[in-house]
Amino acid sequence: MPLIPPNRTALIAFALGLVAACGFAPLELWPLTLLCLAGLILLVGQADNLRRATCLGWWFGLGNFCLGLNWIATAFTYQAAMPAWLGWVAVFLLSLYLAIFPALASGVAWLFSRGKNFTLPFFFAASWTASELLRASVFTGFAWNPIAAIWAPVWPIRGLSAYIGTYGLSGLTLLFAGLIWLALTSRKAQLTLVAILALGLASAFIPHTNITAPANTPLLRVVQPNIGQDRKWDEAQTADNYHRLSSLSGKPEPRPRLLLWPEVAVPALLEQDPLARHSIASLLGPHDAMLLGAEALKFDAQGNPVAASNSTFGLDPLGRLFGRYDKAHLVPYGEYLPMRPVLSYLGLSRLAPGDMDFDAGPGPRDINVPGIGRVGIQICYEIIFSGHVVDRANRPAFIFNPSNDAWFGRWGPPQHLAQARLRATEEGLPVVRSTPTGISAVVDADGQLLASLPWRTAGAIEHLLPPAHAPTLFARYGNILPWLLVLFLGAIGFASRRRAS
């Protein structure tokens, strides 16, 4: 059987996917995403068999991921082991795989709706929610750009994620889009659209309980040195890189400060290098503290390095390390090479410098910062995994997201920030990002952007730590909620199909 349906609907679905990607950052043309999703659901509803419906979802996904993930190609320009053009091949191949998930959503929605137009949006919303939950977990998961990410800059719609999570919000988005074209002829669809809009607006007026901030709330100092990937590991640039970091760190103040540097901000092995620790600690006042990224090594009994980890360390003014977090959700092909013996033989390498793969840490953990309390750490890519960013038994005061987006092109950094804003809203916790080239930011517990530094701009943010909310519904129950929404939407779909019979 040919994969491409024997008509133009496949091309239309691919074009709809391309345009739908414009709703994500940096373009943020979210009305186009809604219209394109409505177009996809219309096409699937008119499909005459399961194979065609599934293929339409696949072509939509292929277009959406090829454009939305174009930033991945840029990563290949920062290493010499593989040609830069291979980056575009990687984007295409990854999109071929990721398109399976919207294909499954389309096929399942068509199968259960069986030509009943009013039920299709409910089944589509349920199956799409389930497909995003699966995409975030299958083969370690790749949760980048869930549909709900289009709402990161839109309040109060973004606020719904505090109750149903990001994947649940994606489901409601699909339901809304599916009802758009039905609303032209169906009063039931019109009433349902109004109800969804009212739900979104009402979420803005649900009061949150803030956790009272202490009188000595620390001053955050977020450093963005504008050190690109091309100079980060260049030994000739080490002194200048350190000068940039130190000059942007400012001077000690009477108020306690928390100094925040990016992911792998320094090339030194802090646990083995007291000189580097004391040099960095000299930037701190007597009541300050610091969180910064660096690599750590594990050694065998003979003292030979056997593994590395991407870590964040806490440093006090005396040059002592008071905490360490090891990144748990590693980037395939970036921080480790799957099937290394086979792929190395074929000439492939990981994109991060070095031949030694990183070891994964144990999962969400806090660092207890003197004078502040618990700080949750999520390094770079980890922040995109909804429901997996906080140690729920030890809720932190905020989440620190040190990152290195320097090799993610023009589209990657704003998309990364958008997903960090959703994590803040879901968990009711501020999120603070420090990156070498941008976009560094302070985000409050509602996902509101309080301060940020532009892409490829050196600078620093000084801002008081925003207060956290009391645990949200999502913070208490996590991804159980979007799974319950899947069941609820599916039940409505079955009930509506029975009434229509």
N, C-alpha and C positions, 0 to 999 in steps of 0.2 A: 504494500500500500504506500503511495506517495505521501510524504509528510505535508506537502503544501496542498491545501484544498484547491480543487480545479476551478477557481474563480478569483475575483479580485479581493475578496474579503480578507485574505491573508495579508495582502499588501496594506489594506486599510487598517487592519489590526496592528501591524508593525508601525505604521505612521502614527496611530493613536498612542502607542507606547512611547514613541520618541517625543511627541508633544507633551504627554503626561509628565515626563521627566523634568519639564520646565517648571513644574510646581515646587520642586525641591530647591534649596539654596544652591547657588547664589541668586538665581533668577526669581524664585518665590512667586511664580505666576500660578497660584493655586487654583483659581477658577478654571484654568485650562485643564488641570488634572481632573477636576470634577466632571467636566464635559467629556473628556476622553474616556474616563471610567464609565460614564453613562453610555458612550458610544460602544465600548466593549460589551457591556451587558446587553445592549440592543442587538449587536451582532450574534452573541452567543444565544440569545433568545430565539433568533431566526435560523439558527443552525438546524439542519435536518437529521443529524446523527451525532452520536457521542464523540466519534473521532474528530469530526469537524469542529465541534465546540471546544474540545481539548486543544486542538491545533491553534485555534484563534487565541486562546489564552497564552499559549506558548509564544506565538508571534508578537503579541502585545508585550509580554515580559522581555523578549529579546530586544525589542526597540527601547523599552524603558531602561533596562540595565546597561545596554551599550552606551547610551548617552549619559545616564546618571552616574556611571562608574568610570567615565573617561579619565578621571584623575589617576587611576591606577597605572595607566601607561607612563605617566611622568616618573614613577618610581624607577623604571628601568633605565632612565638616563643618568642615574647616580651610581652605577656600578659598571665595571669594565668586563665582567665575566661573560655577559650576554649582550647581544646587539639591542639598541634602543627600540628598533621596530618590533621586537618581540613583545614589547609592552602592549601594543594594540592587538596582537594575537591573543595575549593573556586576557585582555578585556573581553574580546569576543568569545573565547572559550569559557570564561567564567560566566558570561551572560547566557551561553547555551545551557549551562547547568542550572543557573538560578531561574531561568524561564520555566523550568519544570514545575515550580511551585504555583505561579499563576495559571499554568496549564491544568494542574490538578484541581485548583479552585474552580476554574471554568467548567471542567468536565463534571465535577461533582455537582455543581449548581445546576447544570443542564439536566443531569441524570435525575435529580430529585424533583425538579420543577415540572418536567414532562409537559412542556408547552403551556403551562398555566402562568401567564405573564405576571400576575400580581405576586406570585410566590417566588419568582426568580430573584428579585433583589434580596429577599430574606435569606434564601439559600446561598446566594453569592456572598453576602456579608458574612455568614457563618463559615463557609468554606474558605474564604480569603483570610479571615482571622486565624483559622486553624493552620492554613498554609504558612502564614508569617511566623506563627509559633514554632512550626516544624523547621522552617528555614533558619531560625535562630539556634537550632540545636543539632540538626543532622550533620554528621561529619564535622563536629566541633562548632558548626554554625557560622553563618555570615549574615548578621542581622542588619546590615547597612541599608538605610533608606526604606524603612517601612512606610507605607502610605501616610500614616499619621504624622510623619516628619514635615509634611507640608504645612501643618498647623503650628509649628514651633513659634512663628512670629505673630500668631493670631490669638488674641485673648478675646472672649473667654473659651473658645473651642479647645485650646490647649489644656485648659483646666480640667476637662473631662478625664484626662489621663490619670488624675489623682484618684478616680473612682473605678475606672475600668482598665487602666493601663494603656500603653501605647498600642498594643495589638488589638485591644478592644476598640480603641478610637479608630484604628484602621477599618475595623468592621463596620462601625457606624458611618464612616465616610463612604464605604461601598454601598451601604443601604441607602444613604442619602442620594448618591449618584444614580443608583438604580431606579429610584423613585422619580427622578427628574423627568425622564421621558414618559413615564406612566402618568405623571401628573397632568399631562396635556389632555388626557381623555378620562382619567379616573378620579372621582371625588375622594375615594379611599386613599389614594396615593397623595392627594393634596393635603388631606388631614394628617397623614403620617409625616409628611415633610414638615408641616407646621409644628407637630409635636416634637420632632427631633430638634428643630431650631429653638423651640422654647426650652428644651432640656439643656442645650448648649448655653443659652443666655442665662438660665437660672443658676448654672454652676458658678457664674461670676459673683452671685450674691450669697452663696453659702459661706458663712464666716469660718475662718480658720483660727485655731488657738495657737498663738505664738508661744514658744518656750522663752521665758524671760531671759534676756541677755544679761550677763553680769556687768556690774558697773565698770569694771576694767576691761571691757571688750577690746580685744587686740586690734591693732591696725595691720591690715594685710598689705604686704608689698609684693606685688606680682611682677616678675622681671621677664621681659621679652627682648633678648639681645640682638635679634635679627642675624643669627648665625645660620647660614644655609648649609644644606647637606654636603655641598662641594667643599666646604672648609671645616666642617665639624671635626673630621678625623685627620686633617692635615696637620702634622706635627709642627710645621713651620708657622701655623696660625695659632698654636696653643696659647702663647703669651697674650696675643691680641684678643683672643676669645675670652680669656679670663679677665682681661681689662674691661671688656664690654660688660660682662656679668657684674663685676665688682663696682664699676662706676654707676651702673643703673640700680644698684642695691641701696643707694642712699646712705644717710648718716643715722646713727642711733638717735632716738627721741625719748622724751620722758615717758611717753606711753609705750607699753610693751608692743613689740612688732613680731609678726610672723613673716619671715622672708621666704618666698616661694620661687624656686628655680625650676626649669623645665625637665622633661625626661632626659636621662643621661646627659645632664648639663655639663659634667666634667668627665674627662677620660680617665681620671685617677681611680684606683681601687681603694676606696676610702677605708675599708676595714684593715688594710695592710699598709696604709700610707699616712702616718700621723702628721707628717709635714704638710700634706695637702689639707688635712682636716683643720689644723691650726691656722693655716693661711686663710681658709674660707671663714673660719670662726671669728677671725679678727674683724670681720665686717659687722659683727653682732654687738649690740649693747648688752649690758649685764642682765637685762630682763627679756631679751629677745630669744627667739628660737628660729630654726630654719628647717624646711623640708626641701630636699633636692634629689634629683635622679642621678644614678651612677650604676655601672655594672658591678656585679659581685661574682667571685669565682669560688668553686668548690674544688678541693684538692684531695688526692688520694694519700695513702699512708706515706708514700715517698715524697710528697710535696709537689706532685705534678698536677696541673689543672686538668680536671676531668669534665667540668660542666660550668656554665655561666648562667646568671640570672639577670633579668632587667629589673632593677630595684629602685625603691625610694627610701631614703634614709632621713632620720631626724638627727639634727646636729645642734648642740648647745654652745654657749659662748666660750666654754673651756675646751672645745674641740672634741667633746665626747659624743659618741653615737648613742641615742636613747631609743631608737626604734628602727625597724626595717620591714619593708613590705616587698614581696617578690611578685612580679606580674604573673597572673594565673592563666589568663586567656591569651595565649600567644598567637601571633599572626602566621598562618601557614605560608611558606615560601618567603616570608619576611624575616621571622625570628627563628624558624626552624624549617628544615627541608624534609617534607614527608618522603618516605621510601628513599632515604638518602643514598644507599649504595647504587640503586638503579638510576636515579635522576642525576647523580654525580657522574656516573659513567656516560650519560647522554650529554654531559657538558653543562647541565643546569646548576645554579647555585642559589643560595638564599640572597635576598636583596640587601639585608643589613650587613655591614662589614664584618668580616671574620669567618673562620671556617668551623667554629664550635657552635653547636646548637644551644639555644637557651633551654633551661629547665623551667617547667611551670611551677608556680607557687600553689599554696593550698586553697586559694579562693579569697573572697572578700574578708579583709582584716583591717583593723584600725591601728593607728599609731597614737599613743597617748602623749600628747604634747604638753609639757609643763606650763601651767598657767592658762591653758585653753581647754584641755580635756581631749576626748577622742576625736580623731580626724580620720574619716574613711578615705582610703586611697584606691583610685582606679587609674591605671596607667594607660594612657592613649586609647587604643581601640577597645579596651574593656568597657568603657562608658556606654557603648552602643547596645549592651545586652540588658534589655529591660528585665527587671526582677532579679538581677544577679549582681547588683552593685553595692549592696550594704550587708554587713553582718547584722542580721536582725536581732540577735541576742545582745548586741552591744551597739545601740544606735549612736552614730557620731553626731557632732555638732555641725559638720558640713562635709562635703566630699571634695577632695583635692584630686584634680585630673591633670597631672603633668603629662605632656604629650610632645611628640615630635612630628609635626605636620609638614615639615620642610620639604618633603619629597612627594607630597600629595597634590601637586599642581594647584590650579586656581580654584577648582570646584571642591576639592576634598576638605579644606579647612572650614568653610562656612557650613558644609553638610555635617561635619563633625560637631561643630558648635550647636547646630540645631538639635541634634540628638542628645547632647548634654543638657540642653534646656528642658527636654522632655523628661530626663531622669530627675531633674530638680523638681519638676511639677509632680511627677509620680510619687516621689518619696517625701515631698514636703521638706526638702533639705537644700540649702544653698550649695552651689557647685562653683568651684574656682578652678580656672584653667590657666596653666602657664606653659607656653610653647616657645620654641626658639625663634620662629618667624611669623607667628600669628595663626589663628586669632586667639589671643589670650583674653580672658574675660572673668568678671564676677557676675554670677547669676543668682538671683534671690530664690526663695523657696517656692515661689509661684512661677518660676521659669522666666521671670522678667530680666532683661539684660540691663544691669546697673552701670557697668563700665566695661569697655573693651578697647583693645589696641588693634589698629588695622593690620592687614596682611602685609608682610615684608616691611615693617616699620619697627625700629628700635624704640623702646620706651619702657615705662613702668607704670603700674596702676597702684595707687594708694587708696584704700577703701576700708571702712570699718566692716568687720564680719557681720553680715546680715543675720537676723534671727532665724532659727528653724521653726517650722510648724510642728504641732503635735503630729504623731504618726497618721498619715492619710489612710484611707481604706485600702489603697493598693499597697502601702508600706506594711500593713498588717497581714494581708492575704496574698500579695504577689500575683503570679500568673494563674492562680486558681480562678481569678475573676474573669479574664478574657475567655478561659475555657467554659466557664458558666454562661457567659454571653453566647458562645457558640451553641450551646444546648438550648438556650432561650430563643435565639433567632431561628434555629432549626425547628423548634416546637411550633413557633408562629407560622413558619413556612408549611409544615405538615397540616396544621389546623386550617390554614387558608386554602390549601389544595383540597382538603376534604370538603370544605364548604363550597368550593367552586365546582366540585364534581356533580 
